[in-house]
Amino acid sequence: MFELLEPIATVTFSEVPNEAFLAVGMRTYWDGYFAGRAAPLGTAPAEVVHAVFYNFAEGEVARHIPWVWGKISPRDAIAVRERGSAAALRQLIGELADSLGLARAADLATRAAVSAPTEGRPLYAGLRALDVPGEPVARLWHAATLLREHRGDGHNAALVAHGIGGTEAHVLLALSLGMRAEKFGRIHHLPPARLAAVIDGLRDRGLVNADGGFTDAGRETRERIEALTDELAAPAYAVLGAAELDELIAELEPIAAAVQAAGD
């Protein structure tokens, strides 16, 4: 489900929504990112957004929050994000946007998306408080976003339980992709001394070896975190029967494939 829903949810980070946020006064992509994604939390201060988002380096959130709230309200940011994301998804999937299969996928995904427990899931809970869009493409995007953030809140809990901080999580992800942490896009911009200190900390814990790669313990730790993340995400789908899950997968597959093929 993650592999099928992630491409749909993350159209919100593509060019069409970005242009929509720039049009209402955002300075950069990241202004729009934080305004749109943090909006369900209201005008929460940077410290709260940093804690909820979890994986941004110290100070990154504060470069955008609360500045964006002087340009756009959370309510308006939610509307800009929804309109831009639905437009992007429609553009990327072409004729599928008006298919009966998409409408069915939107209905099934929405049932799952509004059924999960909210306890300990701050970003998911904020999204749950929003109205569900009526238009099928927007509804599918909204459902995918709910399920993504529900899983993301659970992933953060799994990271905390294993003592893995946000920057450390990016290092482990980079290594799992066969990349050196210093080359990974989400953290390569950090001051070298700061990133080196994070890697040294993981090395001291026996998770990273002298060459900067995984130890067996590091690989096992990441696998446990991923398994726990999946386990914590599963309750969202309990409302659907086995046949409905199969149907949802079948309807999502061509939509996700079309988004990925578009390469946005």
C-alpha positions in Angstrom: 0.0 0.0 0.0 2.9 2.4 0.7 4.4 1.8 -2.7 1.0 2.5 -4.4 -0.1 5.5 -2.3 3.2 7.3 -1.9 3.4 8.4 -5.6 -0.2 9.7 -5.4 0.3 11.6 -2.1 3.6 13.1 -3.1 2.3 14.9 -6.2 1.8 17.7 -3.6 5.5 18.3 -3.7 5.6 18.6 -7.5 5.7 21.6 -9.8 2.0 22.5 -10.1 1.4 22.9 -6.3 4.8 24.6 -6.0 3.7 27.2 -8.6 0.4 27.7 -6.8 2.2 28.5 -3.6 4.7 30.9 -5.3 1.7 32.7 -6.8 0.3 33.5 -3.3 3.6 35.0 -2.0 5.8 32.1 -1.0 9.5 32.8 -1.7 10.7 29.3 -2.4 9.6 25.7 -2.7 10.3 25.1 1.0 8.0 28.0 2.0 5.1 26.2 0.2 6.2 22.8 1.5 6.0 23.9 5.1 2.9 26.1 4.7 1.0 23.3 3.0 2.1 20.3 5.1 2.0 22.1 8.5 -1.3 23.9 7.9 -3.4 21.1 9.5 -1.5 21.9 12.8 -2.7 25.5 12.7 -0.3 28.3 13.4 1.9 26.0 15.4 5.4 27.4 16.3 8.5 26.2 14.6 9.4 24.1 17.6 6.2 22.1 17.3 6.4 21.6 13.5 10.0 20.5 13.9 9.0 17.9 16.5 6.1 16.6 14.4 8.0 16.5 11.1 10.9 14.9 13.0 13.5 14.6 10.2 14.6 18.1 9.5 17.9 19.4 10.8 17.9 22.0 13.6 16.9 25.4 12.4 15.5 24.3 9.0 11.8 24.7 10.0 12.4 28.0 11.6 13.5 29.5 8.3 9.9 29.2 7.1 7.7 28.9 10.2 6.2 31.3 11.3 7.2 33.6 8.3 4.7 31.8 6.0 1.8 32.6 8.3 2.4 36.3 7.7 1.6 35.6 4.0 -1.1 33.0 4.1 -3.4 31.5 6.7 -3.4 27.8 7.4 -6.9 27.6 6.1 -5.9 29.1 2.8 -2.7 27.0 2.6 -4.9 23.9 2.9 -7.0 25.1 0.0 -4.0 26.0 -2.2 -2.4 22.6 -1.5 -5.6 20.6 -2.2 -6.3 22.5 -5.5 -2.7 22.3 -6.7 -2.3 18.6 -5.8 -5.6 17.6 -7.4 -4.6 19.5 -10.6 -1.2 17.9 -10.6 -2.6 14.4 -10.2 -5.2 15.0 -12.9 -2.5 16.2 -15.2 -0.2 13.3 -14.5 -2.7 10.5 -14.9 -4.6 11.8 -18.0 -7.8 9.8 -18.9 -7.6 7.8 -15.7 -8.7 10.9 -13.8 -12.3 10.4 -15.1 -12.4 6.6 -14.8 -14.8 4.6 -12.7 -11.7 2.8 -11.3 -10.3 6.0 -9.8 -13.6 6.9 -8.2 -13.8 3.4 -6.7 -10.2 3.7 -5.5 -11.0 7.1 -3.9 -14.0 5.6 -2.1 -12.1 2.6 -0.7 -9.0 4.6 0.2 -11.1 7.2 2.0 -12.8 4.5 4.1 -9.4 3.3 5.2 -8.0 6.8 5.6 -10.7 8.0 8.1 -10.8 4.8 10.1 -7.4 4.7 11.7 -6.8 5.6 15.4 -5.5 9.2 15.9 -3.9 8.7 19.3 -0.2 9.6 19.1 -0.6 10.7 15.4 -0.5 14.5 15.5 -0.2 15.2 11.8 -2.7 12.5 10.8 -5.1 13.8 13.5 -4.8 17.3 12.0 -5.6 16.0 8.6 -8.5 14.0 9.9 -10.1 17.2 11.1 -10.4 18.5 7.6 -13.3 18.1 5.3 -13.0 15.2 2.8 -13.1 16.6 -0.8 -16.1 15.5 -2.9 -14.4 15.5 -6.3 -12.9 12.0 -6.9 -9.3 13.0 -7.9 -9.0 15.4 -4.9 -10.6 12.8 -2.7 -8.1 10.2 -3.7 -5.2 12.5 -3.2 -6.6 13.5 0.2 -7.0 9.8 1.3 -3.5 9.0 0.1 -2.1 11.9 2.1 -4.0 10.8 5.2 -2.7 7.3 4.9 0.9 8.6 4.2 0.9 10.8 7.3 -0.7 8.1 9.4 2.2 5.9 8.4 4.7 8.7 8.9 3.6 9.4 12.4 4.0 5.7 13.2 7.4 5.7 11.5 8.5 8.6 13.8 7.3 6.6 16.8 9.4 3.6 15.6 12.5 5.8 15.2 12.0 7.3 18.7 11.6 3.8 20.2 14.9 2.8 18.6 16.8 5.9 19.6 17.2 7.1 16.0 17.0 10.9 15.5 15.8 12.6 12.3 19.3 13.2 10.7 20.4 9.8 11.8 17.3 8.3 10.0 18.5 10.0 6.8 22.0 8.5 7.2 20.5 5.0 7.6 18.2 5.6 4.5 21.2 6.7 2.4 23.1 3.6 3.4 20.2 1.3 2.6 20.2 2.9 -0.9 23.8 2.1 -1.3 24.9 5.8 -1.0 27.4 7.5 1.3 25.6 9.8 3.7 27.6 12.8 2.5 26.1 12.4 -1.0 22.4 12.0 0.1 20.2 14.9 -1.0 18.4 15.5 2.2 21.5 15.9 4.3 24.4 16.7 2.0 24.0 20.4 2.6 24.7 20.1 6.3 27.9 21.5 7.7 30.5 18.7 7.3 31.3 18.8 11.0 27.7 18.4 12.0 27.1 15.4 9.6 30.4 13.8 10.7 29.3 14.0 14.3 26.0 12.3 13.5 27.8 9.5 11.6 30.4 9.2 14.5 27.5 8.8 16.9 26.1 5.9 14.9 29.5 4.4 14.6 29.9 4.6 18.4 26.6 2.7 18.7 27.9 0.0 16.4 25.4 0.8 13.6 27.9 2.2 11.1 31.4 0.7 10.4 34.7 2.4 10.0 34.2 2.8 6.2 30.8 4.6 6.8 28.7 1.7 5.7 26.2 -0.5 7.6 27.2 -3.0 10.2 25.1 -6.1 10.7 23.5 -4.4 13.7 22.8 -1.2 11.8 21.1 -3.1 9.0 19.1 -5.1 11.5 18.1 -2.0 13.3 16.8 -0.4 10.1 14.9 -3.6 9.2 13.2 -3.6 12.6 12.2 0.0 12.3 10.7 -0.6 8.8 8.9 -3.7 10.0 7.4 -1.9 13.0 6.4 1.0 10.8 4.4 -1.4 8.6 2.9 -3.0 11.6 1.8 0.4 13.0 0.3 1.4 9.6 -1.8 -1.8 9.2 -4.8 -0.8 11.4 -5.8 1.8 8.9 -6.8 -1.0 6.4 -8.6 -3.2 8.9 -12.0 -1.6 7.9 -11.6 -3.2 4.4 -12.3 -6.8 3.7 -9.8 -8.9 1.8 -11.7 -8.6 -1.5 -11.9 -4.8 -1.0 -8.2 -4.6 -0.4 -7.5 -6.6 -3.6 -9.9 -4.3 -5.5 -8.2 -1.2 -4.0 -4.7 -2.5 -5.1 -6.0 -3.3 -8.6 -7.4 0.2 -9.0 -4.4 2.0 -7.6 -1.8 0.1 -9.7 -2.4 1.9 -13.0 -2.8 5.3 -11.3 0.5 4.9 -9.3 2.2 3.7 -12.5 1.0 6.6 -14.5 2.3 9.1 -11.9 5.7 7.3 -11.7 5.9 7.1 -15.5 5.4 10.9 -15.8 8.6 11.4 -13.7 7.5 14.5 -11.9 
